[in-house]
């Protein structure tokens, strides 16, 4: 069973943003599966790197939209992104040195952060950008 199941409740109403969120959900689920099926550390590291790279790409997309439409919440939203990237980058460095392993705690953090961020921050952004005709 996937750790996160995409549903309309996670939709922001911005088609490209939703497609990218679905990709993030897919990558988190792949990492969770790698953990629970006992894939080796190298394979887990590959999926973790893909997740981090795509997250940075996605955040760049959102931040460009916010800047393009002069969104009122850009500074706070960008700060949330930066803090998350710092946390996962720190984790990745520790993972690569063998100091930490991917665990259920990490998977729950990723699930809770992503779904919470979408529900609390990205949906509001989607509503504001819809006022500019973005869908």
SEROFI-314148 format. One record per residue (C-alpha): residue number from 1; z, y, x. Coordinates in steps of 0.001 Angstrom, whole numbers, always signed. Layout:
<bapas>
+-----+---------+---------+---------+
:   n :      up :   north :    east :
+-----+---------+---------+---------+
: NUM :       Z :       Y :       X :
...
+-----+---------+---------+---------+
</bapas>
This chain:
<bapas>
+-----+---------+---------+---------+
:   n :      up :   north :    east :
+-----+---------+---------+---------+
:   1 :      +0 :      +0 :      +0 :
:   2 :    -930 :   +3408 :   +1439 :
:   3 :   +1830 :   +5781 :   +2470 :
:   4 :    +108 :   +8633 :    +598 :
:   5 :   -2119 :   +8243 :   -2433 :
:   6 :   -4465 :  +11144 :   -3139 :
:   7 :   -4237 :  +12470 :   -6676 :
:   8 :   -5323 :  +15539 :   -8598 :
:   9 :   -1751 :  +16822 :   -8108 :
:  10 :   -2689 :  +17518 :   -4466 :
:  11 :   -5891 :  +19375 :   -5348 :
:  12 :   -6025 :  +23055 :   -4460 :
:  13 :   -9238 :  +23736 :   -6368 :
:  14 :  -11111 :  +24582 :   -3139 :
:  15 :  -13583 :  +21709 :   -2669 :
:  16 :  -13827 :  +21815 :   +1133 :
:  17 :  -10081 :  +22225 :   +1549 :
:  18 :   -9468 :  +19255 :    -749 :
:  19 :  -11985 :  +17139 :   +1192 :
:  20 :  -10185 :  +17982 :   +4414 :
:  21 :   -6808 :  +17201 :   +2853 :
:  22 :   -8165 :  +13800 :   +1756 :
:  23 :   -9228 :  +13175 :   +5370 :
:  24 :   -5723 :  +14050 :   +6592 :
:  25 :   -4256 :  +11651 :   +4028 :
:  26 :   -6657 :   +8961 :   +5246 :
:  27 :   -5657 :   +9504 :   +8886 :
:  28 :   -1929 :   +9424 :   +8091 :
:  29 :   -2489 :   +6203 :   +6151 :
:  30 :   -4433 :   +4740 :   +9111 :
:  31 :   -1569 :   +5595 :  +11458 :
:  32 :    +927 :   +4052 :   +9053 :
:  33 :   -1195 :    +900 :   +8841 :
:  34 :   -1441 :    +746 :  +12639 :
:  35 :   +2354 :    +817 :  +12778 :
:  36 :   +2914 :   -1812 :  +10102 :
:  37 :    +202 :   -4218 :  +11208 :
:  38 :   +1561 :   -4220 :  +14743 :
:  39 :   -1452 :   -2650 :  +16414 :
:  40 :    -809 :   -1945 :  +20071 :
:  41 :    +417 :   +1378 :  +21391 :
:  42 :   -3045 :   +2292 :  +22676 :
:  43 :   -4621 :   +1940 :  +19207 :
:  44 :   -1739 :   +3857 :  +17618 :
:  45 :   -2291 :   +6591 :  +20215 :
:  46 :   -5989 :   +6803 :  +19350 :
:  47 :   -5232 :   +7286 :  +15644 :
:  48 :   -2447 :   +9773 :  +16432 :
:  49 :   -4855 :  +11807 :  +18590 :
:  50 :   -7486 :  +11770 :  +15820 :
:  51 :   -4869 :  +12968 :  +13326 :
:  52 :   -3749 :  +15803 :  +15593 :
:  53 :   -7317 :  +16876 :  +16428 :
:  54 :   -8333 :  +16886 :  +12773 :
:  55 :   -5172 :  +18750 :  +11787 :
:  56 :   -5971 :  +21515 :  +14278 :
:  57 :   -9553 :  +21666 :  +12949 :
:  58 :   -8292 :  +21823 :   +9350 :
:  59 :   -5744 :  +24528 :  +10083 :
:  60 :   -8495 :  +26554 :  +11761 :
:  61 :  -10590 :  +26222 :   +8607 :
:  62 :   -7737 :  +27414 :   +6384 :
:  63 :   -6870 :  +30280 :   +8691 :
:  64 :  -10494 :  +31443 :   +8809 :
:  65 :  -10553 :  +31478 :   +5000 :
:  66 :   -7338 :  +33464 :   +4872 :
:  67 :   -8711 :  +35971 :   +7377 :
:  68 :  -12091 :  +36182 :   +5626 :
:  69 :  -10469 :  +36959 :   +2278 :
:  70 :   -7606 :  +39007 :   +3753 :
:  71 :   -5049 :  +36682 :   +2159 :
:  72 :   -1630 :  +38258 :   +1739 :
:  73 :    +215 :  +35177 :   +3009 :
:  74 :   -1752 :  +34667 :   +6232 :
:  75 :   +1093 :  +35343 :   +8689 :
:  76 :   +3596 :  +33001 :   +7022 :
:  77 :   +1014 :  +30292 :   +6381 :
:  78 :    -244 :  +30427 :   +9973 :
:  79 :   +3352 :  +30238 :  +11233 :
:  80 :   +3840 :  +27010 :   +9219 :
:  81 :    +722 :  +25588 :  +10837 :
:  82 :   +1827 :  +26611 :  +14332 :
:  83 :   +5273 :  +25080 :  +13923 :
:  84 :   +3800 :  +21797 :  +12680 :
:  85 :   +1292 :  +21632 :  +15549 :
:  86 :   +4098 :  +22269 :  +18037 :
:  87 :   +6171 :  +19420 :  +16561 :
:  88 :   +3335 :  +16888 :  +16610 :
:  89 :   +2138 :  +17986 :  +20070 :
:  90 :   +5684 :  +17482 :  +21403 :
:  91 :   +5805 :  +14084 :  +19745 :
:  92 :   +2428 :  +13107 :  +21209 :
:  93 :   +3534 :  +14040 :  +24743 :
:  94 :   +6694 :  +11959 :  +24353 :
:  95 :   +4685 :   +9083 :  +22865 :
:  96 :   +2245 :   +9110 :  +25777 :
:  97 :   +5093 :   +8911 :  +28302 :
:  98 :   +6760 :   +6071 :  +26402 :
:  99 :   +9827 :   +8129 :  +25491 :
: 100 :   +9286 :   +7599 :  +21745 :
: 101 :   +7395 :   +5223 :  +19493 :
: 102 :   +5702 :   +5791 :  +16165 :
: 103 :   +8320 :   +4994 :  +13553 :
: 104 :   +8918 :   +5093 :   +9836 :
: 105 :  +10805 :   +8362 :  +10398 :
: 106 :   +7683 :   +9941 :  +11872 :
: 107 :   +5523 :   +8571 :   +9071 :
: 108 :   +7877 :   +9950 :   +6417 :
: 109 :   +7917 :  +13314 :   +8194 :
: 110 :   +4089 :  +13430 :   +8209 :
: 111 :   +3884 :  +12400 :   +4549 :
: 112 :   +6544 :  +14833 :   +3405 :
: 113 :   +5254 :  +17731 :   +5472 :
: 114 :   +1632 :  +17345 :   +4368 :
: 115 :   +2319 :  +16822 :    +679 :
: 116 :   +4956 :  +19565 :    +645 :
: 117 :   +2670 :  +21993 :   +2448 :
: 118 :    -203 :  +21289 :     +67 :
: 119 :   +1992 :  +21560 :   -3037 :
: 120 :   +3922 :  +24672 :   -2004 :
: 121 :   +1607 :  +26658 :    +253 :
: 122 :   -2009 :  +25509 :      -8 :
: 123 :   -2094 :  +25402 :   -3814 :
: 124 :    -939 :  +29038 :   -3925 :
: 125 :   -3598 :  +29911 :   -1362 :
: 126 :   -6202 :  +28137 :   -3505 :
: 127 :   -5151 :  +30138 :   -6553 :
: 128 :   -5435 :  +33420 :   -4677 :
: 129 :   -8818 :  +32529 :   -3167 :
: 130 :  -10121 :  +31400 :   -6571 :
: 131 :   -9705 :  +35009 :   -7645 :
: 132 :  -12407 :  +35801 :   -5069 :
: 133 :  -14682 :  +33159 :   -6606 :
: 134 :  -14022 :  +30436 :   -4031 :
: 135 :  -14023 :  +26889 :   -5443 :
+-----+---------+---------+---------+
</bapas>
